């Protein structure tokens, strides 16, 4: 019996003929290896395994994706998952393909929807050839000659972290244009153990809020049409079992590395199968492929772990840092910021800004960022956007005096821009009203008194590049805060949807500026965290996590962001005594502690802070600088804590030291607090534990653990196993208190 042919028939037809099953069940290891070499390709790396069924002529299929299964053969996994005819259904089991295109006949959502004026829509892609470039990389070529469509699947695993990357290219090989309505990066099978999803939603000033979705039959769909990553439909998802926690259980994460419109969906069928699709959400007619032309999806990232959600996050963090972020700045400390926005808003005064620069340097700032209001007629948010020259009304001699003083104080100078936008009340718009994105004949939706410029037009792109580049050169600008403060509701250019091209143009504009100015660093901001994703972070160095500097809410925002982003790229600022967004007031000790774990900065009027609070702020900044390398280069561990407390820590990669934060956000339900359990320590070692923030005994009653363990002094040495499994008693403290522990391994 030819087992390879028998298996190919089983794969292609999904039949359950007893002879086939009997023959395969008795297959020897050598024969399984023969099957594997012809019909399957296994990608392995970093603890991840992806099994692709790729025999020539069949529909390509991922039969397994997840943590590595040592010793498992691809053929046996396919055999073990054999499904059968379901009464009331098709005579054969329909399992789809890597895109679940309409021609496969499956009843679930198609991952590829394309047509030629309503024809050639039943696309059915079959494997033609494969390029297996090493153990962790595969390019799979597929085609459907009937409809004139080719697909190229690009699959790879980061061998260091196990993060799986997938994207798909669609090429029109027919004799007429092909309209592409939807293409997922990949239709990825979902492990049947996943019973819970973690979605990431929110709004302006409340980004990265986690919502749990219990098991379901049907679809979970998030669609974003804002023209940016968005505040409410972040293109990322976690999955876990009923018992998965931060530090245990099977878990996975998925992310679309894209800063434009997007769609994420998970569909569970009545037969128990489930699949994930992530891709670019296209407007009608946005992608019309001429004959021979190709469309490529954004990349989808995926990774899995048996050790809980926090372990998955560490894999994603390392992948972002090692494979995607620009390496120019990795060996440099991330400078502590001072941003002027909440200190002066549009009320610019050179004398006041010079005083703020002095005060910022005194407390330890290393970068001074002049925010909105310095250019054109920009005295409020209704005018000036697009006029990228220094306002003579406010700065008659330009910014030279301010920049010189900032540099004298050993701080870098940064400047705010919103390049993609224009106010109707601006010289630019009056001269070029046709330079904006719009749907012809439809009135633009009012949004922050501004329109979106059409960067797909060469003249618009060149205007922005030349003006921004000239300012960077003239003032030796080290840093740009790149903002985007409105949704793009009608992303039309020349009558057609253009957000795909617009997003790529934004990427190119940033890349061209960095190429022209190799030392320039750029922050991605979009009304806070509205444009934070692995696509824009290929071109930028950090993102602004939220416009909300409320210290209590910041802990929840930053926790949500940490599921995808490492601390070195999350902008975390100390806000004013009374938060400008929530109206709540907090002590400087709590405000400062909320910003230590991240890319630290300040956004407050230092002149309004008391000398005592400025001294406390200076202590916090000094503490951050002392432990900055650990915070930005170590491994993040989120802790399983009740809702009223958020616990997290950073552990050195060699386990030599760690920094942990326990933020008490509300009253605990018991008369005394519980114990705090650390994670990530070397379980064979002992650690000296000290409480290094706020640096004084704040326990409501005494004596407490503070005195018993001399936490404010030399501390005490404990076994890692006791600290991890048993934990340390927390002192009784007020809400809105953050404790920071430093642990050092004892030799």
MOGI-V650475 format. One record per residue. N is the residue number from 1. RES is the residue in three letters. PHI is phi as a letter, one per 20 degrees, with the letter a starting at -180 (NA if undefined). OMEGA is omega in whole degrees, -180 to 180 (999 if undefined). D_FIRST is the distance of its C-alpha to the first C-alpha in Angstrom with 1 decimal. Layout:
n=(N:N)
res=(RES:RES)
phi=(PHI:PHI)
omega=(OMEGA:OMEGA)
d_first=(D_FIRST:D_FIRST)
//
This chain:
n=(1:2:3:4:5:6:7:8:9:10:11:12:13:14:15:16:17:18:19:20:21:22:23:24:25:26:27:28:29:30:31:32:33:34:35:36:37:38:39:40:41:42:43:44:45:46:47:48:49:50:51:52:53:54:55:56:57:58:59:60:61:62:63:64:65:66:67:68:69:70:71:72:73:74:75:76:77:78:79:80:81:82:83:84:85:86:87:88:89:90:91:92:93:94:95:96:97:98:99:100:101:102:103:104:105:106:107:108:109:110:111:112:113:114:115:116:117:118:119:120:121:122:123:124:125:126:127:128:129:130:131:132:133:134:135:136:137:138:139:140:141:142:143:144:145:146:147:148:149:150:151:152:153:154:155:156:157:158:159:160:161:162:163:164:165:166:167:168:169:170:171:172:173:174:175:176:177:178:179:180:181:182:183:184:185:186:187:188:189:190:191:192:193:194:195:196:197:198:199:200:201:202:203:204:205:206:207:208:209:210:211:212:213:214:215:216:217:218:219:220:221:222:223:224:225:226:227:228:229:230:231:232:233:234:235:236:237:238:239:240:241:242:243:244:245:246:247:248:249:250:251:252:253:254:255:256:257:258:259:260:261:262:263:264:265:266:267:268:269:270:271:272:273:274:275:276:277:278:279:280:281:282:283:284:285:286:287:288:289:290:291:292:293:294:295:296:297:298:299:300:301:302:303:304:305:306:307:308:309:310:311:312:313:314:315:316:317:318:319:320:321:322:323:324:325:326:327:328:329:330:331:332:333:334:335:336:337:338:339:340:341:342:343:344:345:346:347:348:349:350:351:352:353:354:355:356:357:358:359:360:361:362:363:364:365:366:367:368:369:370:371:372:373:374:375:376:377:378:379:380:381:382:383:384:385:386:387:388:389:390:391:392:393:394:395:396:397:398:399:400:401:402:403:404:405:406:407:408:409:410:411:412:413:414:415:416:417:418:419:420:421:422:423:424:425:426:427:428:429:430:431:432:433:434:435:436:437:438:439:440:441:442:443:444:445:446:447:448:449:450:451:452:453:454:455:456:457:458:459:460:461:462:463:464:465:466:467:468:469:470:471:472:473:474:475:476:477:478:479:480:481:482:483:484:485:486:487:488:489:490:491:492:493:494:495:496:497:498:499:500:501:502:503:504:505:506:507:508:509:510:511:512:513:514:515:516:517:518:519:520:521:522:523:524:525:526:527:528:529:530:531:532:533:534:535:536:537:538:539:540:541:542:543:544:545:546:547:548:549:550:551:552:553:554:555:556:557:558:559:560:561:562:563:564:565:566:567:568:569:570:571:572:573:574:575:576:577:578:579:580:581:582:583:584:585:586:587:588:589:590:591:592:593:594:595:596:597:598:599:600:601:602:603:604:605:606:607:608:609:610:611:612:613:614:615:616:617:618:619:620:621:622:623:624:625:626:627:628:629:630:631:632:633:634:635:636:637:638:639:640:641:642:643:644:645:646:647:648:649:650:651:652:653:654:655:656:657:658:659:660:661:662:663:664:665:666:667:668:669:670:671:672:673:674:675:676:677:678:679:680:681:682:683:684:685:686:687:688:689:690:691:692:693:694:695:696:697:698:699:700:701:702:703:704:705:706:707:708:709:710:711:712:713:714:715:716:717:718:719:720:721:722:723:724:725:726:727:728:729:730:731:732:733:734:735:736:737:738:739:740:741:742:743:744:745:746:747)
res=(UNK:UNK:UNK:UNK:UNK:UNK:UNK:UNK:UNK:UNK:UNK:UNK:UNK:UNK:UNK:UNK:UNK:UNK:UNK:UNK:UNK:UNK:UNK:UNK:UNK:UNK:UNK:UNK:UNK:UNK:UNK:UNK:UNK:UNK:UNK:UNK:UNK:UNK:UNK:UNK:UNK:UNK:UNK:UNK:UNK:UNK:UNK:UNK:UNK:UNK:UNK:UNK:UNK:UNK:UNK:UNK:UNK:UNK:UNK:UNK:UNK:UNK:UNK:UNK:UNK:UNK:UNK:UNK:UNK:UNK:UNK:UNK:UNK:UNK:UNK:UNK:UNK:UNK:UNK:UNK:UNK:UNK:UNK:UNK:UNK:UNK:UNK:UNK:UNK:UNK:UNK:UNK:UNK:UNK:UNK:UNK:UNK:UNK:UNK:UNK:UNK:UNK:UNK:UNK:UNK:UNK:UNK:UNK:UNK:UNK:UNK:UNK:UNK:UNK:UNK:UNK:UNK:UNK:UNK:UNK:UNK:UNK:UNK:UNK:UNK:UNK:UNK:UNK:UNK:UNK:UNK:UNK:UNK:UNK:UNK:UNK:UNK:UNK:UNK:UNK:UNK:UNK:UNK:UNK:UNK:UNK:UNK:UNK:UNK:UNK:UNK:UNK:UNK:UNK:UNK:UNK:UNK:UNK:UNK:UNK:UNK:UNK:UNK:UNK:UNK:UNK:UNK:UNK:UNK:UNK:UNK:UNK:UNK:UNK:UNK:UNK:UNK:UNK:UNK:UNK:UNK:UNK:UNK:UNK:UNK:UNK:UNK:UNK:UNK:UNK:UNK:UNK:UNK:UNK:UNK:UNK:UNK:UNK:UNK:UNK:UNK:UNK:UNK:UNK:UNK:UNK:UNK:UNK:UNK:UNK:UNK:UNK:UNK:UNK:UNK:UNK:UNK:UNK:UNK:UNK:UNK:UNK:UNK:UNK:UNK:UNK:UNK:UNK:UNK:UNK:UNK:UNK:UNK:UNK:UNK:UNK:UNK:UNK:UNK:UNK:UNK:UNK:UNK:UNK:UNK:UNK:UNK:UNK:UNK:UNK:UNK:UNK:UNK:UNK:UNK:UNK:UNK:UNK:UNK:UNK:UNK:UNK:UNK:UNK:UNK:UNK:UNK:UNK:UNK:UNK:UNK:UNK:UNK:UNK:UNK:UNK:UNK:UNK:UNK:UNK:UNK:UNK:UNK:UNK:UNK:UNK:UNK:UNK:UNK:UNK:UNK:UNK:UNK:UNK:UNK:UNK:UNK:UNK:UNK:UNK:UNK:UNK:UNK:UNK:UNK:UNK:UNK:UNK:UNK:UNK:UNK:UNK:UNK:UNK:UNK:UNK:UNK:UNK:UNK:UNK:UNK:UNK:UNK:UNK:UNK:UNK:UNK:UNK:UNK:UNK:UNK:UNK:UNK:UNK:UNK:UNK:UNK:UNK:UNK:UNK:UNK:UNK:UNK:UNK:UNK:UNK:UNK:UNK:UNK:UNK:UNK:UNK:UNK:UNK:UNK:UNK:UNK:UNK:UNK:UNK:UNK:UNK:UNK:UNK:UNK:UNK:UNK:UNK:UNK:UNK:UNK:UNK:UNK:UNK:UNK:UNK:UNK:UNK:UNK:UNK:UNK:UNK:UNK:UNK:UNK:UNK:UNK:UNK:UNK:UNK:UNK:UNK:UNK:UNK:UNK:UNK:UNK:UNK:UNK:UNK:UNK:UNK:UNK:UNK:UNK:UNK:UNK:UNK:UNK:UNK:UNK:UNK:UNK:UNK:UNK:UNK:UNK:UNK:UNK:UNK:UNK:UNK:UNK:UNK:UNK:UNK:UNK:UNK:UNK:UNK:UNK:UNK:UNK:UNK:UNK:UNK:UNK:UNK:UNK:UNK:UNK:UNK:UNK:UNK:UNK:UNK:UNK:UNK:UNK:UNK:UNK:UNK:UNK:UNK:UNK:UNK:UNK:UNK:UNK:UNK:UNK:UNK:UNK:UNK:UNK:UNK:UNK:UNK:UNK:UNK:UNK:UNK:UNK:UNK:UNK:UNK:UNK:UNK:UNK:UNK:UNK:UNK:UNK:UNK:UNK:UNK:UNK:UNK:UNK:UNK:UNK:UNK:UNK:UNK:UNK:UNK:UNK:UNK:UNK:UNK:UNK:UNK:UNK:UNK:UNK:UNK:UNK:UNK:UNK:UNK:UNK:UNK:UNK:UNK:UNK:UNK:UNK:UNK:UNK:UNK:UNK:UNK:UNK:UNK:UNK:UNK:UNK:UNK:UNK:UNK:UNK:UNK:UNK:UNK:UNK:UNK:UNK:UNK:UNK:UNK:UNK:UNK:UNK:UNK:UNK:UNK:UNK:UNK:UNK:UNK:UNK:UNK:UNK:UNK:UNK:UNK:UNK:UNK:UNK:UNK:UNK:UNK:UNK:UNK:UNK:UNK:UNK:UNK:UNK:UNK:UNK:UNK:UNK:UNK:UNK:UNK:UNK:UNK:UNK:UNK:UNK:UNK:UNK:UNK:UNK:UNK:UNK:UNK:UNK:UNK:UNK:UNK:UNK:UNK:UNK:UNK:UNK:UNK:UNK:UNK:UNK:UNK:UNK:UNK:UNK:UNK:UNK:UNK:UNK:UNK:UNK:UNK:UNK:UNK:UNK:UNK:UNK:UNK:UNK:UNK:UNK:UNK:UNK:UNK:UNK:UNK:UNK:UNK:UNK:UNK:UNK:UNK:UNK:UNK:UNK:UNK:UNK:UNK:UNK:UNK:UNK:UNK:UNK:UNK:UNK:UNK:UNK:UNK:UNK:UNK:UNK:UNK:UNK:UNK:UNK:UNK:UNK:UNK:UNK:UNK:UNK:UNK:UNK:UNK:UNK:UNK:UNK:UNK:UNK:UNK:UNK:UNK:UNK:UNK:UNK:UNK:UNK:UNK:UNK:UNK:UNK:UNK:UNK:UNK:UNK:UNK:UNK:UNK:UNK:UNK:UNK:UNK:UNK:UNK:UNK:UNK:UNK:UNK:UNK:UNK:UNK:UNK:UNK:UNK:UNK:UNK:UNK:UNK:UNK:UNK:UNK:UNK:UNK:UNK:UNK:UNK:UNK:UNK:UNK:UNK:UNK:UNK:UNK:UNK:UNK:UNK:UNK:UNK:UNK:UNK:UNK:UNK:UNK:UNK:UNK:UNK:UNK:UNK:UNK:UNK:UNK:UNK:UNK:UNK:UNK:UNK:UNK)
phi=(NA:e:f:f:f:g:f:f:f:f:f:f:d:l:e:c:g:g:f:f:f:f:f:f:f:e:f:f:f:f:f:f:f:f:g:g:f:e:d:c:c:d:d:c:r:l:n:d:c:c:d:d:e:c:g:g:n:e:f:f:b:e:e:b:b:r:f:f:d:g:n:f:e:f:f:f:f:f:f:f:e:g:d:c:f:d:g:n:d:g:f:c:f:e:d:n:b:f:c:l:f:g:f:f:n:f:e:f:f:f:e:c:c:b:a:d:l:n:d:l:e:e:f:c:f:c:f:d:b:c:d:d:e:n:f:c:b:b:d:d:d:c:b:c:f:f:d:m:c:d:c:c:e:d:c:b:c:f:f:e:d:n:f:e:c:c:b:c:d:d:d:e:d:e:d:b:g:d:e:d:e:a:b:f:f:a:e:d:f:d:g:f:e:f:d:b:d:d:e:c:c:p:a:g:m:b:f:l:e:e:c:e:d:f:g:b:d:p:c:d:c:c:c:c:c:e:n:b:g:n:e:d:c:g:e:b:b:d:c:b:e:f:d:f:c:f:d:b:n:f:b:b:c:b:b:e:e:b:d:d:f:b:c:c:b:c:c:d:e:f:e:n:f:b:b:d:c:c:a:f:e:d:f:g:m:f:d:d:e:f:g:n:e:c:d:c:f:f:e:d:d:b:b:c:b:e:d:n:f:f:f:f:g:f:f:f:g:f:f:g:f:e:d:d:f:f:e:f:d:f:e:d:f:f:f:f:e:c:d:e:g:f:e:c:l:e:e:e:b:g:f:f:f:f:f:f:f:f:f:f:f:f:e:o:f:c:b:d:d:e:e:g:o:e:c:l:e:e:e:a:e:d:b:n:g:o:e:e:b:f:f:f:f:e:c:g:d:m:e:f:f:f:f:f:f:g:f:g:e:m:d:f:d:c:c:e:c:c:f:e:d:b:e:g:e:b:f:f:f:f:e:c:f:e:e:d:f:a:d:g:n:d:f:f:f:f:a:l:l:b:d:e:f:e:f:f:e:g:f:f:g:f:f:f:f:f:f:f:f:f:f:g:f:f:d:l:f:e:b:c:e:e:d:b:d:b:f:d:f:c:e:d:b:m:n:d:g:c:f:f:f:f:f:f:f:f:g:f:f:f:f:f:f:f:f:f:c:f:e:f:d:c:d:e:c:b:l:n:e:f:c:c:a:f:f:f:f:f:d:c:d:a:c:e:f:a:f:e:e:f:f:f:f:g:f:f:f:f:f:f:f:f:f:c:c:f:f:f:d:e:f:c:d:e:e:f:g:d:f:f:d:d:m:e:d:b:f:f:g:f:g:f:f:f:d:f:e:q:e:f:a:c:b:b:e:f:f:e:e:f:g:f:f:f:f:f:f:f:f:f:f:f:f:g:f:f:d:f:f:f:f:e:d:f:d:e:c:e:d:f:c:f:g:e:c:c:c:b:b:c:d:g:f:e:m:f:b:b:c:c:d:c:d:e:e:b:f:e:f:d:f:c:f:e:e:d:d:e:b:n:e:f:f:e:d:d:c:e:d:c:e:d:b:e:n:b:f:d:f:f:c:c:f:b:g:g:f:f:d:l:f:e:d:f:m:c:d:c:f:f:f:f:f:e:e:e:n:d:f:e:f:f:c:f:g:m:c:c:d:c:d:d:d:c:f:e:f)
omega=(178:-174:-179:179:179:-179:179:178:179:180:-174:-174:-179:-178:-178:179:-174:-179:179:-177:-179:-179:-178:-179:-179:-178:178:178:179:179:175:178:177:177:-178:-174:-177:-170:-175:169:178:172:-179:175:174:180:180:178:176:-178:-179:174:-165:178:-179:177:179:171:-178:-174:173:-178:176:170:-178:178:-176:176:-176:178:-179:176:-176:-178:-179:177:179:179:-180:-178:-179:178:-172:177:176:179:-178:-179:178:-178:176:177:179:-175:176:-176:180:177:-178:-178:-172:-179:178:177:-179:-175:-179:-178:177:176:176:177:-179:-178:173:-179:177:178:179:-178:-178:-177:-178:-173:178:-178:174:179:176:172:-178:-173:-180:-173:-172:-177:-180:169:-173:-178:-179:-179:170:-177:-179:-178:178:-180:173:176:174:179:180:-174:178:175:172:-173:177:-172:-176:179:-179:180:-179:170:-177:173:177:-179:178:178:179:-176:179:-179:-179:177:-180:-179:-176:173:175:175:178:170:-168:178:-180:178:-176:176:-178:-178:-176:175:170:176:-177:-175:179:180:174:179:175:-176:171:175:-174:176:-179:179:-180:-178:-176:166:-174:-174:168:-173:172:180:-178:178:-175:-177:174:-177:173:175:-169:-178:180:-176:180:-173:170:176:179:176:179:-174:-180:177:180:-173:177:176:-179:-176:177:177:-178:-177:174:-177:-172:-175:180:-180:-174:174:173:177:171:-178:176:-178:180:179:177:180:180:-180:178:172:175:180:-180:176:-174:172:-178:177:-176:179:171:-177:172:-179:179:-177:-173:171:177:179:167:180:171:178:178:173:-172:176:173:-172:172:-176:-177:178:177:179:-179:176:179:180:-178:178:179:-176:-174:-171:-171:-176:177:-174:-176:-171:-172:-179:-180:174:178:-173:174:-175:158:180:-171:-166:-175:175:-173:-173:-178:-176:-176:174:-177:-179:-180:180:176:178:178:177:178:-177:178:178:-179:-179:173:178:179:179:-179:-175:176:-175:-174:172:-173:-167:173:178:-172:176:178:-174:-180:-174:167:-179:-178:-180:-170:170:-175:-177:177:179:-176:-177:-177:-180:-178:-178:-172:-178:-180:-179:-180:-180:178:180:176:-179:179:174:171:178:177:-175:179:172:167:-167:-173:-172:178:172:172:176:179:177:-178:-177:178:180:-174:179:-180:-177:-176:173:-178:169:-174:178:-179:-180:-179:178:179:-178:177:174:-177:177:177:177:-179:-178:176:176:-176:-177:177:179:-178:178:-178:-179:-176:-178:180:-180:180:179:178:-180:-175:-173:179:-178:-178:-168:175:167:-173:-172:176:-166:173:169:174:-172:-178:-175:-178:176:-177:178:-177:175:-172:-175:175:-179:180:-179:177:178:176:177:-177:180:179:-179:180:178:179:177:178:-177:-171:-179:-176:173:-175:176:174:178:175:-172:-173:-173:-177:174:179:-179:-177:176:-179:-180:167:-172:-178:-170:173:174:178:-169:180:172:-177:178:174:-171:-180:-178:179:-179:179:178:-177:174:179:180:-175:178:-179:-169:177:-174:-176:-178:-177:179:-175:-172:173:-179:-179:-179:175:-176:-177:-178:-177:-178:-180:180:-179:176:176:179:-180:178:-177:-179:-179:-176:-176:-180:180:170:-165:176:179:175:-175:178:-177:179:-180:178:179:175:180:180:176:178:177:178:179:177:-179:179:177:178:178:-179:-179:-177:-174:-179:177:-178:-173:-178:-178:-179:-176:175:169:-176:175:-177:176:-174:-176:180:173:179:178:179:175:-177:177:-176:175:177:-176:179:-180:177:-178:-180:172:-177:179:-173:-179:177:174:-171:-179:-178:177:-179:178:180:-179:-177:179:180:174:-177:173:-172:177:-171:171:-178:172:-176:175:175:-172:175:13:175:176:-179:-178:177:-177:177:-178:-1:-179:176:-179:-180:-175:-180:179:-173:179:178:-178:-178:178:179:-180:175:179:-179:178:-179:-177:-173:-178:176:180:178:175:173:177:-177:177:169:-178:176:179:177:178:-179:174:-180:179:180:177:-179:999)
d_first=(0.0:3.8:5.8:8.9:8.7:7.9:10.8:12.9:12.9:14.0:16.6:17.9:18.2:18.8:17.2:16.6:14.3:13.7:10.0:9.6:12.2:11.0:7.7:10.0:12.8:11.4:10.5:12.9:15.8:14.7:11.3:13.7:16.0:13.5:13.1:16.8:17.8:16.2:16.7:19.5:22.9:24.9:28.7:30.8:34.5:37.5:35.7:33.8:30.1:28.6:24.9:24.1:21.0:21.3:18.4:20.0:20.8:20.6:23.7:24.5:24.8:26.2:24.2:26.7:30.2:32.6:33.6:31.3:28.7:28.7:25.4:23.4:20.2:19.8:16.3:17.7:20.7:18.9:16.9:20.2:21.9:19.7:22.3:22.5:24.6:28.3:30.6:33.0:30.8:28.3:25.4:23.1:24.0:25.8:25.9:27.6:27.5:29.6:32.6:31.8:33.3:34.3:31.5:29.0:30.7:31.2:34.5:35.7:37.9:36.5:36.7:37.3:39.8:40.9:42.1:44.2:47.2:45.1:42.2:38.8:38.5:35.0:33.5:29.7:28.8:25.4:24.4:25.4:25.7:26.4:29.0:28.3:31.6:31.4:30.2:32.3:32.5:30.3:31.3:28.9:29.5:28.8:30.1:30.7:31.9:32.9:35.6:36.3:35.6:34.0:33.5:33.5:32.7:34.5:33.4:34.7:35.7:39.0:38.0:41.4:41.6:38.1:39.4:36.7:38.0:36.5:37.9:36.7:38.1:38.1:39.0:40.2:38.6:40.0:43.2:45.4:46.3:43.9:45.5:43.8:44.9:42.7:40.0:39.0:38.2:34.9:33.7:33.0:31.4:33.8:33.1:33.4:35.9:38.4:41.1:44.0:44.8:47.8:49.2:52.0:54.9:58.7:61.4:64.0:65.6:62.9:59.6:56.4:56.9:54.0:52.9:50.4:48.1:46.6:43.2:43.0:40.9:41.6:42.7:44.8:46.2:48.7:50.0:52.6:54.7:57.6:56.8:56.4:54.2:56.6:58.3:56.6:52.9:51.8:48.2:46.8:45.2:44.4:42.0:42.1:41.4:44.1:45.3:44.9:48.2:49.5:48.5:45.6:42.5:39.6:40.9:40.2:42.3:41.9:44.4:44.8:46.7:48.9:52.6:52.7:51.6:48.4:46.3:44.4:42.4:40.2:38.6:37.2:35.4:35.7:32.1:33.1:31.7:34.1:34.5:37.3:38.6:41.5:43.0:46.1:48.0:49.0:52.0:51.6:51.1:51.3:48.2:48.2:45.9:47.1:44.6:42.9:44.3:42.5:43.1:42.0:42.1:43.9:41.9:40.7:40.9:39.0:38.9:38.1:39.6:39.5:43.3:44.8:46.3:48.6:45.9:44.2:47.5:47.9:44.6:45.8:49.2:48.0:45.6:48.6:50.9:48.6:46.7:48.9:52.6:54.9:55.4:59.0:60.5:58.4:60.8:63.8:65.1:64.7:68.4:70.1:71.0:74.2:73.8:76.9:75.7:76.9:80.0:81.4:79.1:80.8:84.2:84.0:87.0:86.9:89.2:87.2:83.9:85.6:86.7:83.2:81.8:84.3:83.4:79.6:80.1:82.2:79.5:76.8:75.2:73.6:72.8:75.2:73.6:75.9:74.3:75.0:78.5:79.4:78.9:80.4:82.1:79.9:82.4:80.2:76.8:78.0:78.6:77.8:74.0:73.0:76.3:75.1:78.4:80.6:83.2:86.7:88.1:86.7:86.2:89.0:88.1:84.4:82.3:83.5:85.9:83.3:80.5:83.0:83.9:80.3:79.6:82.8:81.5:78.4:76.2:73.8:74.6:72.1:72.6:71.2:69.8:68.2:67.1:65.0:67.9:71.2:74.2:75.8:79.0:78.3:79.3:75.7:75.1:78.5:77.6:74.0:73.3:70.2:68.5:66.9:63.6:64.3:63.1:65.4:67.8:67.0:69.5:68.2:67.9:70.7:69.3:71.5:73.7:71.2:68.6:65.4:65.8:63.3:61.8:59.6:62.9:63.6:67.3:66.7:64.3:66.8:69.7:68.2:66.9:70.3:72.4:70.3:69.9:73.7:74.5:72.1:73.8:77.4:77.2:74.6:72.5:70.0:68.2:67.6:67.0:65.0:65.5:64.2:66.3:65.1:62.0:61.2:61.1:61.0:59.2:59.9:60.7:61.6:60.7:57.1:55.5:55.7:54.8:51.7:53.8:56.7:54.6:53.3:56.9:58.2:55.6:56.8:60.4:60.1:58.0:60.6:63.4:61.8:61.1:64.8:66.0:63.6:65.5:65.6:63.9:63.0:62.6:60.7:62.8:62.6:65.2:63.9:60.2:59.2:57.3:55.4:51.7:49.5:50.1:53.8:53.7:52.1:55.5:58.0:59.0:59.5:60.0:62.8:61.4:64.0:67.5:68.2:70.0:70.6:69.9:68.6:66.2:65.2:63.4:61.1:60.5:59.7:57.4:55.4:55.3:54.1:50.7:49.9:52.8:54.2:57.9:58.7:58.2:59.7:63.4:65.4:69.1:72.2:73.9:77.5:79.3:78.9:75.6:76.2:73.4:73.6:77.2:76.3:78.1:76.7:78.1:77.5:75.7:73.1:72.9:72.4:69.8:67.7:67.4:67.0:63.2:62.2:63.7:67.2:70.0:73.1:74.1:77.5:81.2:82.2:85.8:85.6:84.0:86.5:87.0:85.5:82.3:82.1:82.4:79.6:77.4:78.2:77.1:73.8:73.1:74.0:71.6:68.8:69.6:69.6:66.1:64.8:62.3:60.8:60.7:59.1:56.8:55.9:53.1:53.9:53.6:54.3:55.4:54.9:58.4:60.2:61.2:64.7:63.7:61.4:60.3:58.5:58.6:57.7:56.6:56.8:53.5:54.7:55.9:59.4:61.1:60.6:62.6:62.2:63.9:64.7:66.2:68.0:68.1:69.6:71.1:68.8:68.9:70.1:73.5:72.1:69.0:65.8:64.3:62.5:59.3:58.2:54.7:53.0:55.2:54.3:54.0:55.2:58.4:61.8:63.3:66.9:67.3:70.1:71.0:71.8:72.4:74.8:76.6:78.9:78.9:78.1:77.5:79.5:80.7:81.2:80.4:76.6:73.5:75.2:77.9:76.0:73.4:75.8:73.4:76.1:77.1:75.0:72.4:70.6:67.6:64.8:61.3:58.5:56.9:60.1:60.4:56.8:56.4:60.0:61.6:65.2:67.7:68.8:72.5:74.0:74.5:75.3:72.7:72.2:72.1:69.5:69.3:67.6:66.7:66.2:64.1:64.3:62.3:64.6:63.9)
//
